């Protein structure tokens, strides 16, 4: 059964393969002699020596390798490399990777791509004054706790789970995302810079010359582990574990440790090799929980044999599935609880649908998305992966968010992800999104702050403690729902885990974590009638409102259904009242 993507900010992994060519090392090189990169998956049980020989025979050179999974990034100037490598007995699959190019000069840039639902309505028309402590309802906890309806909904509050179990420093949560602003004053105390890793390298443009990450900020084109030039990863990390420190807001598990395991580009693309490397690193480094608010591109859905796809595209998608499943299995075997966003497509992933968004990254000139029918047998990675907890999103009223993907047998649990149209009049209210940390550098670069540092847009909030100020923003998406569930998973490990003899700290079987999370979730019945119609009034550029309706049908029982899975995660219930 298909389990969809995840959403948000994200993504891309490898794209189309080289055109078929004559087999054997005598095939011609590319027309201009430039190199292309591929990801090559070795067959299970094949020795590295045999795999390396196969790559050499096809005319490739290994530039990066993950021996835990048997996946290598390979560079070749031979146009026939993909076809020739696939013919090698030691090779399971080959996929074309991103284009190879020189990095432009270093310059500062704020990435702001591929975040659709979360960014909706950033037009600033609703006022010029950002939120502050004065606009926040009085709620016990950190200063902005009154704006955190999401934490109140799952009882992650000073009177709820914080009182019973705020988390253990020995529990490590890996954020596989676009990076973490490790210097944010409401993240810094819980951020482990030493364990953090960046598995990406900035990509200026794709094969069509379209900007991807844009100019590199650093000479190496590799960002430091405490930097987030997108915003997405910082928001996710903050929701999981911003500390209780008298500044701003607190996360679900305010005492656990945050580890940046970066696999996302500045632009929000997530390529196969970095994702695989991030997952195996999590297993090797003693990470207890990972949050995955993305899908691995360029395919939103990977179809092994879709007739709409070429043979090369079919082979590529089989490679994505096989490599992803190996990496997820490796992490799970090594004690990592895997949590993923369900996706923002507003579709039932257990039904046949149409996708026109893939492939969303051009690995060779001329590549572009096209429409194809997607049966439930197609797989979105990683949210459909084995042992992955897929999380749908709810709004402030408790309804499934209008954008959230769903499906009975796909969604495992639900969590607050925000719904800015979950209002009495169906018009947008940014405060119905999720408030979490925002890198100050991005707010300044995007012109969202006045000269004195106060926000000039309604979705950005500042809070200060003495001379230290932190910035926060409202976003929505299943990307925001997933970290609530990841935070609850971290609390479960904190409460019931045992000493990890290999890495220190605590550990707990991922299967046990999932059973407790689902078993303590608050059951949510399907709406009545089951066919629920969302009505939104979307502000147009001329100041008028356009009525938009969409109907989603909930299948299943109160105990488990397609909108909410086993129910809404509950931090307090998970650690005991």
TANOR-V175460 format. One record per pair of residues at least 4 apart in sequence whose C-alpha atoms are under 6 Angstrom apart, sorted by the first residue. I is the first residue (numbers start at 1). GAP is how many residues later the second one is. Records with the same first field share a line. If there is no record, write none. Layout:
# TANOR-V175460
I->GAP + GAP
This chain:
# TANOR-V175460
1->375 + 376
2->374 + 375 + 376 + 377
3->380 + 381 + 407
4->338 + 376 + 379 + 380
5->290 + 337 + 338 + 375 + 376 + 378
6->287 + 288 + 289 + 335 + 336 + 337
7->286 + 287 + 334 + 336 + 337 + 472
8->107 + 286 + 471
9->105 + 106 + 259
10->104 + 258 + 259 + 284
11->257 + 258 + 259 + 286
12->257 + 258 + 259 + 284 + 285 + 286
13->257 + 258 + 259 + 283 + 284 + 285
14->82 + 83 + 257 + 284
15->81 + 82 + 283 + 348
16->80 + 297
17->78 + 79 + 295
18->64
20->63
21->59
22->5
23->61
25->33
29->48 + 49 + 50
30->47 + 48 + 49
33->44
34->43
35->41 + 42
36->39 + 40 + 63 + 64
37->37 + 38 + 60
38->35 + 36 + 57 + 58 + 59
39->33 + 34 + 55 + 56
40->31 + 32 + 53 + 54
41->29 + 30 + 51 + 52
42->28 + 48 + 49 + 50
43->47 + 48 + 49
48->4
51->39
55->5
56->4
58->23 + 26 + 27
60->14 + 15 + 16
61->13 + 14
62->12
63->10 + 11
64->8 + 9
65->6 + 7
66->4 + 5
69->257
80->4
81->4
86->7
93->226
95->221
98->265
99->108 + 264
104->111
106->110 + 111 + 112
107->110
108->109
110->119 + 332
111->118 + 119 + 155 + 156
113->154
114->154
115->4
118->357 + 358 + 359
124->333
128->328 + 329
129->327 + 328
130->325 + 326 + 327 + 328 + 330 + 331
131->330
132->329 + 330 + 331
136->10 + 11
137->9
138->8
139->6 + 7
141->4 + 17
142->104 + 106 + 107
143->105
144->104 + 105
145->104
150->266
151->4 + 5
154->416 + 417
155->5 + 416 + 417
156->4 + 5 + 96 + 415
157->4 + 5
158->4 + 5
159->4
160->412
161->4 + 410 + 411
162->4
166->87 + 88 + 89
167->86 + 88 + 89 + 324 + 327
168->87 + 88 + 326
169->86 + 87 + 88
170->335 + 336
171->85 + 335
172->85 + 86 + 115 + 116
173->85 + 86 + 115 + 116 + 117
174->85 + 86 + 87 + 116
175->85 + 86 + 115 + 116
176->85 + 86 + 87 + 116
177->56 + 85 + 86 + 87
178->55 + 84 + 86 + 87
179->48 + 49 + 54 + 83
180->46 + 47 + 48 + 53 + 54 + 80
181->45 + 46 + 47 + 53
182->6 + 9 + 44
183->5
184->4
185->285
186->56
187->55
190->67 + 68
191->67
192->67
196->29 + 63 + 64 + 65
197->28 + 64
198->27 + 64
199->63 + 64 + 75
200->63
201->20 + 21
202->11 + 19
203->10
204->7 + 8 + 9 + 10 + 11
205->4 + 5 + 6 + 7
206->4 + 156
207->155 + 156 + 157 + 158
208->157
213->53 + 54
216->5
229->37
230->36
235->201 + 202
236->247
238->4 + 13 + 198 + 199
239->12 + 197
240->11 + 12 + 13 + 243 + 247
241->10 + 11 + 12 + 13
242->8 + 9 + 12
243->7 + 11
244->6 + 10
247->218
248->215
252->235
253->234
261->17
263->11 + 12
264->4 + 5 + 6
265->4
270->26
274->4
276->51
277->4
279->48 + 52
280->47 + 51
281->4
282->5
283->48 + 51
286->217
288->48
289->47 + 48
290->48
291->48 + 49 + 195
292->48
293->47 + 48 + 186
295->86
296->85
298->61 + 62 + 63
299->59 + 60
300->80
301->77 + 78 + 79
302->15 + 76 + 77 + 78
303->75
304->10 + 13 + 14
305->9
308->64
309->4
319->4
320->4
325->4
331->5
332->4
335->174 + 175
337->173
338->50
339->49 + 50 + 147
340->43 + 49 + 50 + 142
341->49 + 50 + 137 + 138 + 141
342->48 + 49 + 50 + 63
343->62 + 135
344->59 + 60 + 61
345->58 + 60
346->57 + 58 + 59
347->58
348->58 + 59
349->58
350->26 + 57
351->25
352->22 + 23 + 24
353->20 + 21
354->18 + 19 + 20
355->16 + 17
356->14 + 15
357->12
358->11
359->10
360->9
362->5
380->4
383->7
389->23
390->21 + 22
391->20 + 22 + 23 + 91
392->22 + 86
393->7 + 8 + 11 + 21 + 22 + 23 + 24 + 85 + 88
394->4 + 5 + 6 + 7 + 21 + 22 + 23
395->4 + 6 + 21 + 23 + 24
401->18
406->156 + 157
407->155
408->147 + 153 + 154
411->154
412->153 + 154
413->151 + 152 + 153 + 154
414->150 + 153 + 154
415->66 + 153 + 154
416->65
417->59 + 60 + 61 + 63 + 64
418->14 + 15 + 16 + 58
419->13 + 14
420->8 + 9 + 10 + 12 + 13
421->5 + 6 + 7
426->110 + 111
427->110
433->41 + 42 + 43
434->40 + 41 + 42
435->38 + 39
436->36 + 37
437->35
438->33 + 34 + 35
442->4
443->5
444->4 + 5
448->7 + 8 + 9
449->4 + 5 + 6 + 7
450->4
455->5
459->14 + 15
460->12 + 13
461->10 + 11 + 12
462->8 + 9
463->6 + 7
464->4 + 5
483->4
488->83
492->4
493->4 + 15
497->9 + 10 + 11
498->8 + 9
499->6 + 7
500->4 + 5 + 6 + 7
515->4
516->4
518->48
520->53 + 54
521->46 + 47 + 48 + 49
522->45 + 46
523->36 + 44
524->34 + 43
525->33
526->4 + 28
530->23 + 24
531->21 + 22
532->19 + 20
533->17 + 18
534->15 + 16
535->13 + 14
536->11 + 12
537->8 + 9 + 10
538->7 + 8
539->5 + 6
540->4 + 5
554->8 + 9
555->6 + 7
556->5
557->4
559->7
560->5 + 6
561->4
572->5
573->4
